């Protein structure tokens, strides 16, 4: 960090990122050189075939060329391993070494072509070992050259040359200290505009198979604005982010292990708080089946790899129109069969099933749950590229709700998805049909992930006409609704969060906080990046004791805190609030994004026992009431994605209800404000 500047542009790779790729190539070159030397020594003076003299000269030059390349790679590995992320001084000669290595590709290419010509024209009568050695040298050269081209494409930064020439001094450096605030703001705006355009083009290319209508164009534009501005004010390269995540994970684990057990509020078996948690836990385990079933056959087959396909194959193509008429919708064979298998309902219990999927329009189904006497609306989570676009449309949108005091706004993409389902339920008469069949039933809405966020906002919209409704949101996105809506929803929404799930902690303010923490970790660490990454990989795979990396800004001069990391002459980061906030443990005073919160009351389910366990050991869980403030920091863990998976959440809830009441007991590890069973 920052990106290395060579060939007149900045790249997405730093001068300390070449340790591993150069060491890997060095190993290949060394084996290649030893093999060629062995062949040359064994056959010296015996190249008596047609073109033997040519072969002798070819091997000699190849040995010399490989030796020069090996020496260059040794220098690159050594220099790249020097210094730290914050101290690039010992690596100042790296651009020269990169130029030298790049120049060596030219003779290597020429020699590979000459080797190919010799094999095709002059190898007659030569020993197979000699011919095979030349063929191997030619193939190896071309593989390495192609790998280099692929590597250049990967680390190429489209914005690397976007550097206004008017801001460069005589030495080609950015004259930051001579610029006025208006000039710096204009440059930052220009860079943001260019970055947004680049990301919008990337999204269009990635989603080229989707229709390019107004909704998609608006989504591409808003997502590009969001993504392009996130790391624009930093000099981070991808490896810096990986190193920061490794450091932050160990720091979080170190803090968790050193935390003193707090006193827990215990409750008697007849406590109203305990009974409320147990009752809601039973309901959550029941309704999670429907939230998982909404994913259709992909999740069913994934959860039942041995029997899933066999169970679905018989009914996938069967038409059921003659048995019962659903109110609109489309029930694709395998999807509907998997829902029947997962929920245990009968075909006649379904009112509406829709697998229609577009941006801001997600699948859902409506059914009668006779066991709980409920009209159930289950909304599917993210399962397609269109759903991802809905997820990433994360700017705020006003939401008009009767009876709520305070500002009401919500996640734009999820809000529009909720409005789509609301119109289908109300305007198409789906709910009316359901309550005509079962007028005494209550309304229950559920979903997982994107479906949980949509179900929550749908519950808010329907609350005025269905005052007894309940909503169970499993692993909902953290950046969902305003504080006023979150407080209002506590009356009828329960959010269930498992372990270190990333999504309930995912919001723009939380990600800004994560970026600030990453910058702080890499700025304070005094070890080379390659050691950080090696130790981080070892820790993620095998565990152990977290390294005692420095985490506080000790012995730093105040003026150093306001300078960008390694980018002392970078205008973009000098005006950055991210860097200016490094000198404080507090978040920036003027956040650029409105805060968004989890919906309703939060039921937090965690593993009870050591964080690392044997892969075949039985997992025990505990449940507790928590608050949205407990999810304002992103927790780095190998479980941050696994704990979000719907089958894992369902398994945890079933485990809790199956173990009840013996395994549901107060835990000494709970915070004092949490109620535990």
C-alpha angles and dihedrals in degrees: 000000000000106000112267115257113220133144090021098299142076119254134203091250131080129220090255094053096079098076097091101036092044092046091050092050089044090057092050093046093048093053089045092050093048091050093048092047091050091051092048094049094047094048101035109138092009100087092116099140126102106293091015094138090050090051091050092053091044092056094046093052091043091054091050092046093049091048092053091047091049092051090049092050091049089054091048092050092047097046094042090054093056126097126006136272088272095042114056094159096103088052097055091114093058096099090056091052091048090052090049092050091048091052090054090062089071098062089039090056091048092049092048089054092048090050090053090050092050092050092051099040113020109028097092111130095009121130116268091239091057094047091044091052092054092046090050091050091050094047092045091050093051093046091052092046092050090046089053090053091050090048091051090052091050096050095038112121114205088203094049095101096040095109117132108234092213089069096055122098127215093282093051093256125133109255097220098159092056096053126101121228092252091055093049091048090051092051091048090050091049092050091048091050092050092046091050091052091050093050092046090054090049091052092048090052093046092048097038090129092060122087112266097226128144094272093054094044091051091048092049091051096048093045091048090052091051098045097040094054097048101080097013093103094053137069093226123142121197094262090054089056091050091049091047092051091050091050093045093050092054091044092052092048090048091052092046092052093047095049113113116234109257127216112270128216104241122200131201118244089261095049112132091223093052093045091050091053093047092049094048090046090057090051092046092053089050097048095042087072090063094045089053092043090058089072089070127207099341093067092038092055091043091052093044104036096163102042105017098089093046093050093049100040096076097055104029095097098032117119116221101180091111092058101052138348117233119210099255121303131101124262109197109209104245094037093053094043091053090051090053091049094047100045102034090225125139124244091250090059093069120092101177136000123185128177093173106138129189134135107298089007115092134176123264141159136212120213142160113252103200094180092063095024093237140137098229127207112190120188123201122237129223113317106137142045089255089057090051090055089051090051093050095049086093105154117115124266127190115251120198112217126170118234097018118121115208136035113324119203136136146183105302100222095046092043091056091047090052091050090051092055091041091057091047093050096045107028096041092048096239095137091042090055091050095049092045087061096042109017094167094056123101126229119255123182123193142167145148129243108329086007090054093053091046092047091051095052090042089054090051090052094047097042095092093057096035106038093174096054122127130203129200112195114190117201094343120187113268095223096062116113144004123268092256092054092044091054091046092050094056087085095065112006127081118190118202117205124184124210117297096347109166100210099066087052093047115109134125094255090048091050090049088052090049090051091051091049092049091052090049093050096050092043092055100042115102098194129093116265095242090058091049092052094045092049090045093053091048091049093049093050104035104016120210132148117334114248115254097240117171111260105174126074097248123177092001122146113233093237090058092057093063094052121091117252106271090333099095091152098042112117094194095061098036090070091042119123087205092067094037089057094056092088090062134057090216126090118256112290094229109043114201096214132058113249117252127193144201115268125252128335115342122230107196118203118192137170113265109222138023117354091230119049142162112285092239097043119113116257120225122197137199130200130211141165111256138171134242090251089071090066101054094103127062110235115216111220141131084246096058092097100028092055089058096058112110095226090054092050091048092049092051094050092047090050091053095049092043092052094046125156104007097050095040103082137133114281125212090220094068122107116248094249093056126087112219137197 
